[in-house]
């Protein structure tokens, strides 16, 4: 009798078979994303572009905050628009700008009809992200060991696989990503994130690259743009939980045989809550935009001025260059509009000449406040607890 062949050990992490509860949460996430697609993509409003810009800035801020590069949302928005940040230190500004460049390319790739995952693509994204410091080996796989340390104690909490294994593991990950399958996209994206962060293929920037890859997988699904489907804002607000679940699954070293279910459930919860947060922001944005439109019409200011006032009402800085770009105006027309908003006591100028920018006046902030009030107190439910009750009740 022939002996059974010895199973080949798993080369990378694979998604677990989803339980009924997990499948139900996936279904609810897909319902939320379909609603968002209808409200933001299929029926675009005048405020759609502005909302997408804000969410892009929030993703940039969230992912870099996890790594200790703390920027205000206003500075993240400034960097996303190609402006100089006011408060961020030089290194942080370069880090954030690099991340913006890589994520911008992810947005560009969403419409590519011949897209394929490849190590070369990931290396290119890594170069875009880290080319401000060539000592970090941007665009190159590491050639030596890599360790993750707990900063306060200096204790090593994770050791990546040997460097000579990295090229083969990256090949396996690319094959896995390019294979068609029935795994829900939110789970495929989560597993891509998990595998890249555990392979730790680069000398630096592995966490940011894993989150960029997750956004890339989501954007290729096509239902929502990367800035709307990203969970980086959620991860930035729940960093310790994020680190804890990665530590639980990774167990300190390269262990692809371990159960990835805790990570999958954490990721599904992140998607569910972030989608709820975004739906709330859609309602708030619509409300704020209507308030601002009514105000500029009352004052006899051109409707396009809402583009500047919308940003200022969220405490972002407004420059003539950015305003004229989004309103498709000449420099002279943009300056004339901004002057009228200053005269109406909606904007306050800061700085001089080419360094001039505008911020919201107390009057504008007061006008906008009711848009934030209407959805405060929205409860973030635990999707799994809610689903278990529904299944038990025979939904």
Buried (B, 14 or more C-beta within 10 A) or exposed (E): EEEEEEEEEEBBBBBBEBBEBBBBBBEBBBEBBEBBBEBBBEEEBEBBEBBBBBBBBBBBBBBBBBBEBBBBBBBBBBBBBEBEBBEBEEEBBBBBBBBBBBBBBBBEBBEEEEBEBBBEBBBBBBBBBBBBBEEBBBBBBBEEEBEBEEEEEEEEBBBBBEBEBBEEBBBBBBEBBEEEEEBBBBBBBBBBBBBBBBBBBBBBBBBBBBBBBBBBBBBBBEBBBBBBBBBBBBBBBBBEBBBEBBBEBBEEEBBBEBEBBBBBBBBBBBBBBBBBBBBBBBBBBBBBBEBBBEBBEEBEBBEBBBBBBBBBBBBBBBBBBBBBBBBEBEEEBBBEBBEBBBEBEBBBBEEEEEEEBBBBBEBBBEBBEEBEEEBEEEEEEEBBEBBBEEEEEEE
